[in-house]
Amino acid sequence: MRYRLTFVAGVVLGYVLGTKAGRERYEQIKRSAQQFTRNPAVRNTAESAAQQGREFADKAYHAVSDKVGDRMPDSVAQRVRTLRERAAHGPAEDDWGTSNT
């Protein structure tokens, strides 16, 4: 599914950048994309996928940490603790300065 979405995004981007239809077609595509992303069903699906990803990552973290134990370098352990603390305090701005809404 991820590869399919990447392919579709690449096709759309290539079309937008390579189109000879001009600014009007670009604005039409932009409006369609904004309308798509504002759709409540799309937003719910994206949030559901993100939540499942977080749950999977948490399970994987516990499985790996049980096997790795104390063999993890301190720098990596500190980074993981920092990321977990940030996640525990709720959604905040990401590294790009945008919110997760």
Protein Blocks (a to p, Z undefined) as FASTA:
>chain_A
ZZmmmmmmmmmmmmmmmpcnbjmlmmmmmmmmmmmmmpmklmmmmmmmmmmmmmmmmmmm
mmmmmmnmmmpcfklmmmmmmmmmmmmnopaddfkopafZZ
